[in-house]
């Protein structure tokens, strides 16, 4: 790199780019435009692929650790207030963080709910 009237100049030896010259700045600009185009194409292709997979009935993401019945049971146990989250996790043989992920967010930290 070297300093010029416009600030720091970049010199790429392998590609022959020198940003201290007008040609070098133009080449650098074209390469950045091509890189941006490539990035946009990758994003568009990814979105199209995900939409096609959804149309075929595929659903992305990790499968839930608890079944809906287990999640409902965990919520009932939590709302009853007789067990801690760790005890519920031990009962369902899953980490405590998984239980928190399946609990109703509004009920966390409120304590036992009246029946």
C-alpha atoms as one frame of an Amber mdcrd trajectory, in Angstrom:
protein
   0.000   0.000   0.000   1.087   3.524  -0.588  -0.252   6.951   0.256  -1.461
   9.305  -2.484  -3.563  12.489  -2.679  -6.769  10.413  -2.320  -5.572   8.551
   0.783  -4.217   5.008   0.856  -3.690   3.216  -2.450  -4.016  -0.545  -2.760
  -1.794  -2.504  -5.096  -2.725  -6.126  -5.916   0.269  -7.658  -7.657  -1.352
 -10.862  -8.934  -4.258  -9.079 -10.668  -2.317  -5.949 -11.583  -4.707  -3.599
  -9.755  -3.372  -0.303  -8.426  -6.019   1.980  -6.901  -3.735   4.974  -7.084
  -4.490   5.125 -10.827  -7.813   5.777 -12.538  -7.652   2.411 -14.330  -6.960
   0.584 -11.079  -9.885   2.276  -9.314 -12.153   1.421 -12.246 -11.045  -2.208
 -12.212 -11.503  -2.386  -8.440 -15.012  -0.922  -8.819 -15.945  -3.447 -11.513
 -14.711  -6.342  -9.380 -16.744  -5.103  -6.413 -19.863  -4.812  -8.608 -19.345
  -8.391  -9.842 -18.875  -9.649  -6.279 -22.096  -7.908  -5.224 -23.951  -9.413
  -8.212 -22.676 -12.877  -7.326 -23.841 -12.431  -3.725 -27.314 -11.321  -4.854
 -27.577 -14.329  -7.201 -26.657 -16.706  -4.375 -29.336 -15.157  -2.150 -31.976
 -15.364  -4.901 -31.096 -18.986  -5.700 -31.251 -19.911  -2.017 -34.700 -18.330
  -1.659 -35.914 -20.113  -4.793 -34.573 -23.435  -3.509 -36.268 -23.007  -0.140
 -39.565 -22.082  -1.818 -39.341 -25.146  -4.093 -38.629 -27.386  -1.094 -41.624
 -25.915   0.764 -43.812 -26.542  -2.294 -42.749 -30.207  -2.166 -43.801 -30.371
   1.487 -40.335 -30.116   3.016 -39.914 -28.019   6.115 -36.546 -26.588   7.086
 -34.952 -26.396  10.477 -34.272 -28.790  13.266 -36.994 -31.168  14.413 -38.507
 -30.289  17.800 -37.025 -32.288  20.668 -40.405 -32.698  22.360 -43.586 -33.965
  20.759 -46.647 -31.705  21.026 -48.010 -34.018  23.735 -44.765 -33.792  25.735
 -44.656 -29.992  25.348 -48.267 -29.748  26.545 -47.494 -32.037  29.493 -44.435
 -29.935  30.405 -46.574 -26.768  30.293 -49.189 -28.370  32.578 -46.519 -29.460
  35.049 -44.965 -25.995  35.015 -48.309 -24.232  35.463 -49.171 -26.503  38.402
 -46.086 -25.158  40.186 -45.211 -28.409  41.957 -42.030 -29.111  39.958 -39.068
 -26.991  38.987 -38.043 -26.683  35.354 -35.038 -28.904  36.110 -37.330 -31.601
  37.559 -39.583 -31.426  34.496 -36.487 -31.694  32.267 -35.261 -34.730  34.218
 -38.714 -36.316  33.931 -38.731 -35.867  30.143 -35.020 -36.727  29.811 -34.154
 -33.493  28.045 -32.052 -30.420  28.899 -33.616 -27.611  30.916 -33.098 -25.180
  28.005 -35.311 -27.393  25.809 -38.113 -27.133  28.343 -37.791 -23.345  28.421
 -37.942 -23.331  24.609 -41.272 -25.166  24.628 -42.942 -23.301  27.505 -45.419
 -20.504  26.895 -43.232 -17.375  27.089 -45.857 -15.402  29.010 -46.036 -18.015
  31.787 -42.291 -18.197  32.550 -41.484 -16.700  35.918 -45.100 -16.084  36.997
 -45.299 -19.015  39.392 -48.210 -21.450  39.830 -51.432 -20.624  37.991 -54.793
 -20.868  39.813 -56.887 -23.834  38.713
